[in-house]
Amino acid sequence: MKEQFTISIYTENLIGLLHRITTIFTRRHSNIESINASESEVSGIHRYTVVITEEERKVKNIVKQIEKQIDVFKAFYHPNKNIVYQEIALYKMPTNILSQTREVEQIVRKHHARLLAVEPEFTIIEKTGFKEETQALFEQLKPHGILEFVRSGRISISKPMKEFQDYFLEVEKASKL
C-alpha cells in the first residue's frame, strides 16, 4: 500500500549530485512531490529532503540506490508519523485590496498568517504549515487577486533520537581505526 515518506539524504555539496539522485527516482518511476536542499547540522554536509508517495519496499530500494552514490554519506526514510514537518508559502497581493476591505485581513488572521512586506503596489503574506493549510489560504485569497504564489518544499526533522551527526561521528571513528 502506498503512503507518503520523507527521505533525508546527507551529502557533500557537489555539482551534479542532485541530478544523479533525481535520476534514481525517475528510473524507478517514482514521482518526487517535494524537494528541498539546505545545509545540515554538520559543517560541510548538505541535506536533501525529498517527499514521495510509494510502497515502503520501493522506498527502501530507492534509499539503497541513493546510498550507493559516491558523494552520499547516508540516507534515511520516514513515514509522516515519525517526523515533524512544515512548508512555507508566500502570497503576493495588491495592497489596495487589503486597504479597501477587511475581508482579506480577516482571512489572513483566521489562517494565522502574517504580513511580511507592505509596499505601495503589493503586500506579501507568509503562511507556515502543512501543504493543506497553505493551499486552503491560497483558495480563500484567490478571489481577491493573488499576483504571485510560491510554496517551499517540505522541511522536516525526524522524531527518532539518533541524529545524523552521531552517525557521522561513528563513521569517522571507524575510518580512523
GUVOTOR-964681 format. One record per residue (C-alpha): residue in three letters; x negated, y negated, z negated. Coordinates in steps of 0.02 Angstrom, whole numbers, plus 50000, padded with zeros to 5 digits. Last residue first. Example, Ala and Ser with C-alpha at 12.3 -4.5 7.8 and 13.67 -1.06 7.14 Angstrom:
# GUVOTOR-964681
SER493165005349643
ALA493855022549610
# end
This chain:
# GUVOTOR-964681
LEU479604987449349
LYS479784969749418
SER481224974749535
ALA482214981749388
LYS482074965349292
GLU482714955249442
VAL484154967349469
GLU484684966049287
LEU484514946949293
PHE485654946249447
TYR486974957149363
ASP486974945749212
GLN487104930349325
PHE488524938849418
GLU489524938949257
LYS490114954349164
MET491654948649069
PRO493054954449183
LYS494284940049209
SER493584934849377
ILE493454916549425
SER494284909849580
ILE494274896649716
ARG495514898849855
GLY495294889750018
SER495714871550023
ARG497334863850085
VAL497464849250206
PHE498904837850256
GLU498974822050362
LEU500234808650405
ILE501634815850298
GLY503234806550337
HIS504614806650205
PRO505434822450273
LYS503784831750243
LEU503614827050058
GLN504764840949996
GLU504014854250110
PHE502244849050065
LEU502644849949879
ALA503284867649903
GLN501704872150002
THR500584866149860
GLU501574876649737
GLU501614892349848
LYS499744890949877
PHE499424891149689
GLY498934875249601
THR498084858449622
LYS499014843949702
GLU498234827749764
ILE499144813049844
ILE498254800949961
THR499134784549999
PHE499124775650167
GLU499144758750255
PRO498714746550113
GLU497644759650022
VAL498094769949869
ALA496924784149826
LEU497084799949720
LEU498894798749669
ARG499304813749563
ALA500304829749574
HIS501284837049430
HIS502604843649551
LYS504034833849471
ARG502924818349463
VAL502564818749650
ILE504404821849692
GLN504924807349578
GLU503674795749664
VAL504334801149833
GLU506124797249779
ARG505704780149705
THR505954771749873
GLN505194757349971
SER503494756749884
LEU503074775049911
ILE503624774650093
ASN502604758650120
THR501024768050071
PRO501164779550222
MET500724797250167
LYS499144807750163
TYR499334824250069
LEU497854833349991
ALA497944851349930
ILE496894860749804
GLU496884879449775
GLN496834889249614
TYR496274905949542
VAL496094915849382
ILE495644933749422
ASN496074951649374
LYS497954950949413
ASN497564944549589
PRO496664960749636
HIS494774959749625
TYR493314962849742
PHE491464960949706
ALA489994957949823
LYS488154957949778
PHE486484950949836
VAL486894947750019
ASP485424942350128
ILE485084959650202
GLN486884963850243
LYS487274981150173
GLU488304972950034
ILE489554966850164
GLN489804984650228
LYS490154991150052
VAL491374976650022
ILE492304980950183
ASN492414999250133
LYS493114994749961
VAL494384983050043
LYS494954997350157
ARG495215008750007
GLU496174994749919
GLU497444992750058
GLU497414975350131
THR497894957150104
ILE496344946350114
VAL495584931850016
VAL493744927550033
THR492684918049907
TYR490924915349971
ARG489614911749838
HIS487914903949853
ILE486324908049758
GLY484894895549741
SER485234892049558
VAL486424904749482
GLU488154898049434
SER488664898449616
GLU488544885649756
SER490024885049872
ALA490914893650016
ASN492804895750030
ILE493824907550136
SER495704910250146
GLU496864922350235
ILE495494932650318
ASN496344945150433
SER495704962950430
HIS495494971850597
ARG493984981650534
ARG492824974050664
THR493514956750624
PHE493204958550438
ILE491384963650467
THR491214949250591
THR491654937250451
ILE490094942850356
ARG488924940850505
HIS489634923650541
LEU489424918350360
LEU487604924050368
GLY487214913950524
ILE486164900550440
LEU485594905450265
ASN486174900950091
GLU485684916849999
THR487154927149949
TYR488454931449819
ILE490094937749893
SER491704936549793
ILE493164946049871
THR494934941349818
PHE496244954649850
GLN498074953749901
GLU499044969849912
LYS499344982850046
MET500005000050000
# end
